[in-house]
Amino acid sequence: MAHYEDYAQYYDIENTFSEDVPFYLSHAKQYGPRTLELACGTGRILIQLASEGVAIDGLDFSQNMLSICQKKMDGLALGEVPQLIRSDMAHFELPFKGYGLIYIPFRSFMHLFTQEDQLGCLRCAYEHLRPGGIFIVDVYAPLYEVLMQEPDSPFEVIKEYDMPNGNHVVRSDRFVSNDPVTQVQHCERRFQEFSRDGALATETVVPMDTRYTFRYELQLLLEKAGFEVMDVFGDYAENLFDGTGEIIMVGRKRVLH
């Protein structure tokens, strides 16, 4: 798992992306009545869906992320408050086994670094879906120019922003290395937080490792876990995957006769 515990306080400020929300909302309304989001984080998608009347629960490994999500929900008038579960998405066991939709958004599946954990996650999702239930996973297509970068690159400033406490944050990223055997790309993300007088208040370097997965490799994983692959999209507008961008794979739990 990436060390999300170490930068949960920056997550919402950095991640204002919302283009995937209508996609998951549409599928939740179509395949409900109840939905489970794996790696729900601070609730970027989950809270939006709950606000639209979707019966949804969220699971995440980071207690810091879940605490922020809970605090955000406490200030809202939700018809049905989502249950938040702290668990490893590769190994979870919940009492409810009748979800109509389970999804892993925003490339979080890429933080499962072994095939054992990947299959563990898919099999857990399979066991928690009703017959005919839908599973969606989103990763990005491997970029060869990125994987072939020179190792140990220097930090490069990606963005800057102000915190609610008035401090100024400078975020920098760097590529460390790529392991073509394990398919794990090693990167680092540095957060430098400066006080109002310009002094460096804190500096945190977070490992941001991801395991890239190819399109047909991902399909085989889903099929091995028991899913029938229905669609493979390349974006949230549901255009078919063309080899670049996102790999958004939609699978159905097979109905045994």
C-alpha positions in Angstrom: 0.0 0.0 0.0 1.1 3.5 -0.6 1.7 5.5 2.5 -1.5 7.5 2.3 -1.4 7.9 6.1 1.4 10.3 5.6 -0.3 12.8 3.4 -4.1 12.5 4.1 -4.2 16.2 5.1 -3.2 17.2 1.6 -5.3 14.8 -0.3 -8.5 16.8 -0.8 -6.7 20.0 -1.6 -4.7 18.2 -4.3 -7.5 16.0 -5.8 -10.3 18.1 -7.1 -10.8 15.7 -10.0 -14.5 14.8 -10.5 -14.9 13.6 -14.0 -15.4 10.0 -12.8 -18.2 10.8 -10.4 -21.1 10.7 -13.0 -19.7 7.4 -14.4 -19.9 5.7 -11.0 -23.2 7.4 -10.1 -24.8 6.0 -13.3 -23.6 2.5 -12.6 -24.6 2.6 -8.9 -28.1 3.7 -9.9 -28.3 1.0 -12.6 -26.9 -1.9 -10.6 -27.7 -1.2 -6.9 -29.5 -1.3 -4.7 -26.3 -1.2 -2.6 -22.8 -0.3 -3.6 -19.4 -0.8 -2.0 -16.4 1.5 -2.9 -13.0 0.0 -2.2 -10.2 2.4 -1.4 -12.7 5.1 -0.7 -10.2 7.5 0.9 -11.6 10.8 2.1 -14.9 10.2 0.3 -14.3 12.2 -2.9 -16.7 9.9 -4.8 -18.5 8.1 -2.0 -20.0 11.3 -0.5 -21.2 12.5 -3.9 -23.0 9.3 -4.5 -24.5 9.2 -1.0 -25.7 12.8 -1.5 -27.5 11.5 -4.7 -29.4 8.9 -2.7 -27.1 5.9 -3.4 -26.9 3.3 -0.6 -23.1 3.0 -0.4 -20.4 1.8 2.0 -16.7 2.6 1.9 -13.6 0.5 2.7 -10.1 1.8 3.1 -6.8 0.8 4.7 -6.0 4.3 6.0 -7.6 5.4 9.2 -6.4 9.0 8.6 -8.3 9.0 5.3 -11.4 7.5 6.8 -11.4 10.0 9.7 -11.4 12.8 7.2 -14.2 11.2 5.3 -16.3 10.7 8.5 -15.7 14.4 9.5 -16.9 15.5 6.1 -20.1 13.3 6.3 -20.8 14.6 9.8 -21.7 18.0 8.4 -24.1 16.7 5.8 -27.7 15.6 5.9 -27.4 12.3 4.1 -30.5 10.1 3.8 -28.5 6.9 4.5 -25.1 7.4 6.1 -22.5 5.2 4.5 -20.7 2.6 6.7 -17.0 3.2 6.7 -14.8 0.1 7.2 -11.1 0.0 7.8 -9.6 -3.0 6.1 -7.1 -4.1 3.5 -8.9 -4.4 0.2 -6.9 -7.5 -0.7 -8.3 -9.4 2.3 -11.7 -8.3 3.7 -14.7 -10.1 5.1 -18.0 -8.1 5.6 -21.3 -9.4 6.9 -23.2 -8.2 3.9 -22.7 -10.2 0.7 -25.4 -8.8 -1.6 -23.8 -5.7 -3.1 -25.0 -4.9 -6.6 -21.9 -2.9 -7.5 -18.4 -2.9 -6.1 -15.8 -0.6 -7.6 -12.1 0.4 -7.1 -11.7 4.0 -8.6 -8.9 6.3 -9.4 -6.2 3.7 -10.0 -6.1 2.4 -6.4 -5.9 -1.2 -7.7 -2.3 -0.3 -8.7 -1.3 -0.2 -5.1 -1.6 -4.0 -4.8 1.9 -5.1 -5.6 1.6 -8.8 -6.0 -0.6 -11.0 -8.1 -1.6 -12.8 -4.9 -3.0 -9.5 -3.5 -4.6 -8.6 -6.8 -6.5 -11.9 -6.9 -7.3 -11.6 -3.2 -9.0 -8.3 -3.9 -10.9 -9.6 -6.9 -12.0 -12.7 -5.1 -13.2 -10.8 -2.1 -15.2 -8.5 -4.3 -16.7 -11.5 -6.1 -17.8 -13.0 -2.8 -19.5 -9.8 -1.7 -21.5 -9.3 -4.9 -24.9 -10.7 -5.5 -25.2 -13.1 -8.5 -25.1 -10.9 -11.6 -23.5 -8.1 -9.6 -21.1 -5.7 -11.3 -17.4 -5.0 -10.5 -15.4 -2.1 -11.9 -11.7 -1.4 -11.7 -9.8 1.5 -13.1 -6.0 1.6 -13.8 -4.0 3.5 -16.3 -2.4 2.0 -19.4 1.4 1.6 -19.0 3.3 4.4 -20.6 6.5 3.2 -22.1 8.2 6.6 -22.2 7.6 6.8 -18.4 8.8 3.3 -17.7 12.0 3.9 -19.6 13.0 7.1 -17.7 16.5 7.4 -16.3 16.4 6.2 -12.6 16.9 8.5 -9.6 15.6 11.6 -11.3 15.7 14.9 -9.2 12.5 16.2 -7.6 10.4 18.4 -9.8 7.8 20.9 -8.5 4.4 19.7 -9.5 2.1 22.1 -7.7 1.8 24.7 -4.9 -1.1 25.6 -2.8 -2.1 27.2 0.6 -3.4 25.2 3.5 -6.4 26.3 5.7 -3.9 27.1 8.5 -2.2 29.6 6.2 0.9 27.5 5.5 2.1 27.2 1.9 2.8 23.7 0.4 5.2 22.9 -2.4 4.7 19.4 -3.8 7.5 17.8 -5.8 7.7 14.4 -7.5 10.5 12.2 -8.7 10.9 9.0 -10.6 13.1 6.5 -8.6 13.1 3.3 -10.7 11.1 0.8 -12.6 11.3 -3.0 -12.0 10.2 -4.7 -15.2 10.0 -8.1 -13.5 7.6 -7.2 -10.7 6.0 -4.4 -12.9 6.4 -2.0 -10.0 7.2 1.6 -10.7 8.9 3.4 -7.7 8.3 7.1 -7.3 8.5 9.6 -4.4 6.3 12.6 -3.6 7.7 15.3 -1.4 5.5 17.8 0.6 7.3 20.9 1.9 5.1 23.0 4.1 6.2 26.6 4.8 4.9 28.8 7.5 3.7 32.4 6.9 7.2 33.8 7.5 8.6 31.5 4.8 10.3 29.1 7.2 10.2 25.4 6.4 7.7 23.9 8.9 7.6 20.3 7.8 8.9 18.1 5.0 7.5 14.7 4.3 8.7 12.3 1.5 6.1 9.7 0.7 6.9 6.6 -1.4 4.4 6.4 -4.2 4.9 2.9 -5.7 2.4 1.5 -8.3 2.1 -1.8 -10.0 1.1 -1.4 -13.6 -1.1 -4.0 -15.3 -1.7 -4.6 -19.0 -5.1 -4.7 -20.5 -5.3 -8.5 -21.2 -3.4 -9.3 -18.0 -6.2 -7.5 -16.1 -8.9 -9.3 -18.0 -7.3 -12.7 -17.2 -7.2 -11.7 -13.5 -10.9 -10.9 -13.5 -11.7 -14.1 -15.3 -9.6 -16.1 -12.9 -11.6 -14.6 -10.0 -14.9 -15.6 -11.7 -15.9 -12.5 -13.5 -17.2 -12.2 -17.1 -15.7 -9.1 -18.6 -18.4 -7.0 -20.2 -16.8 -3.7 -21.2 -13.3 -2.2 -21.4 -13.5 1.6 -21.6 -10.7 4.1 -22.1 -12.4 7.0 -20.4 -15.4 7.9 -18.2 -17.4 8.9 -21.3 -17.4 5.1 -22.0 -15.4 5.3 -25.2 -13.8 1.9 -25.9 -10.2 1.4 -24.8 -7.7 2.2 -27.6 -4.4 1.4 -25.8 -3.9 4.7 -24.1 -5.3 6.6 -21.1 -7.4 4.7 -18.6 -8.2 1.0 -18.6 -11.7 0.9 -17.0 -12.8 -2.8 -16.9 -16.4 -3.8 -16.1 -17.0 -7.4 -15.0 -20.1 -9.3 -14.0 -20.3 -12.0 -11.4 -21.3 -15.1 -13.3 -24.7 -16.6 -12.4 -24.3 -20.3 -11.8 -27.2 -22.4 -13.0 
